[in-house]
């Protein structure tokens, strides 16, 4: 009888741990990077999503790790690695990485009226960290900075929710 209770207790513990893991939130570490500050941003680099630009020339970037997470609660921990510039990060659902976003060239920003923002962290000072948490369904999502010129300088990435 004691062996049976021990075995049942072990099964209960394993089941409880598995159930907890199944409901744990996914965490995406997001880093905001600029290699040259505002230098070279006076002219659009045409490195926005879907533009097929050579991203090796990007002066700015958004990195996400991991790039694929499971559906449900997802926490985005965002760190601005810039030494001088304030950045932001916006999350929106997209069809795929070849989609181009409507861009306002006079203001040098993505037209946020044409894309539904699901979450964001605004005004992240250099060397600071912030976070936001969302419940996400399967699909593709863009993380991007929409400060003037940053998106076209390569400051975006796509994450996938399975």
Number of C-alpha atoms within 10 A of each C-alpha: 6 7 8 9 10 11 11 12 12 12 12 12 11 12 12 12 11 12 11 10 10 10 10 12 17 16 15 21 15 23 18 25 22 22 13 15 16 16 8 12 16 10 10 16 20 18 23 27 22 13 14 12 16 11 16 8 11 21 22 25 21 23 22 20 13 13 16 15 19 15 16 17 16 20 16 22 17 24 24 25 20 21 14 14 17 18 24 21 28 19 24 17 20 19 11 15 16 12 12 15 17 13 16 12 12 7 11 19 19 24 14 15 8 10 14 12 14 13 16 20 18 15 16 20 18 17 14 13 15 18 16 13 16 14 11 19 15 13 14 19 22 22 24 27 30 21 19 19 25 29 28 28 26 27 28 25 21 21 22 20 16 13
